[in-house]
Amino acid sequence: MSDIDLDQRPANNRSAVLKSRLTSWDSIILVLTVLVLIIASFTVDNFGTSRNFTFMVLDLLPIILIALPMTMIIVTGEIDLSVASTLGLTSSMMGWLWNQGLSIESIIPLCIVIGAICGVVNGFLITGLGLPSLAVTIGTLALYRGLAFVVLGDGAVADFPWNYTGWVTGTIGDGAVPNVLILIVVLALIFGIVQHATPFGRSLYAIGANAQAAHFSGIRVARTKFWLYVASGAVAGLVGVLWTLRYSSARADNGAGLELAVVAAVLLGGVSIFGGKGSLPGVLGGVVLLTALQNALRLEDVSGQALNIVTGSLLVLSVLLPNVTSAVRGNWHRRKLRQASATSAQ
């Protein structure tokens, strides 16, 4: 092999890596998100206004926060479908505790702890007893929602302090940036660093790729999954508090059906339902894309049933399209290898 060939190899490798990243599903989703935001700003009345931006951030708040630990759980090859019911249970407990005379400063951490306890139950059943996460979290989905109605019934509690409800729905200064955007950025950075820049995060991908091999390599698979479910429950509890304060209403049915939007956003962001693949930037893009589409359709007076159709369709496409694009890229790569082999043979 000549010196020129040796000099060209690093450049070719860098070019191949760059091309792979630009054509990855994460990059595609991020580009689609930007395009949807731009097109909707010009074609949908009031979409590009500062007021609508505030509402859109408030709409994506519960999805994006719950999606942070959900991403890690799905990367390990598991799932948590009880998150929306955990939200509803903590909302009911928040209303009940408020009626008992507790201060809001005491109620908020208690609700987060209650959410974490829900995660402990899920984690124990899945990692301690070895039950499948899909079956367990479907069961606790019904259990936690039922407990929410036991706690608060069909009524609502709506007299929470204005300084808390006003902060959740308010903006920084007199601008259009919602206060809760700070919380979103901080938590996204924390989860992003943990997932992509720590040994713990790298172990999640190893578990998702092959849990048995990860166990033999020294990774504590069961313990790792357990704490992921605890984190998922705690975040769902926090979201239950924020949801209640946003609408100034504690109800047992708060957040009903939210798990569908969360799972759709995570899978749309490129996380494989089989585990071992996915990144947080892609998920964040998926959340914004899903929320922007729903927001634009609402502004066009599209019915709630149609929004469910859109969410369900995106959920199916999020599973189908990454597999299709991966297969196409694999075929293209193999064809290039065959061409290179044929050229070298000549």
Number of C-alpha atoms within 10 A of each C-alpha: 5 6 7 8 9 10 10 10 11 11 11 11 11 11 12 12 12 12 11 13 13 13 13 17 24 25 18 16 22 20 14 15 22 14 13 17 17 13 13 19 15 11 11 14 12 15 22 17 11 13 14 16 18 20 15 19 21 21 17 21 21 24 27 27 24 27 29 26 25 26 32 32 25 26 27 28 22 20 24 27 24 28 34 30 33 37 38 33 35 38 34 33 25 30 26 19 19 19 12 9 9 12 12 15 9 11 20 19 15 18 27 23 19 22 29 24 19 26 30 21 18 25 29 19 17 22 19 13 9 11 14 13 19 14 14 19 24 14 14 21 19 15 15 23 24 17 18 25 17 13 20 20 14 11 14 17 18 15 14 17 12 11 10 16 19 14 15 21 18 20 16 13 9 7 11 16 17 22 19 19 17 12 13 17 11 11 16 20 14 11 18 18 13 15 23 15 11 11 10 14 18 14 22 28 23 23 24 24 18 14 22 13 12 18 15 10 10 9 18 14 20 18 13 19 22 22 18 23 30 23 23 32 33 29 28 34 35 28 29 32 26 23 24 27 25 17 13 21 21 29 27 29 22 24 21 14 14 19 21 16 22 30 25 26 30 32 26 30 31 29 27 23 22 14 24 22 20 22 20 25 17 24 27 26 26 28 27 26 25 24 23 22 17 21 23 23 18 14 13 12 9 13 10 12 9 13 16 15 11 15 21 15 12 20 20 13 15 24 17 13 15 20 15 11 14 13 12 12 15 12 12 12 12 12 12 12 12 12 12 11 11 10 9 8 7 5
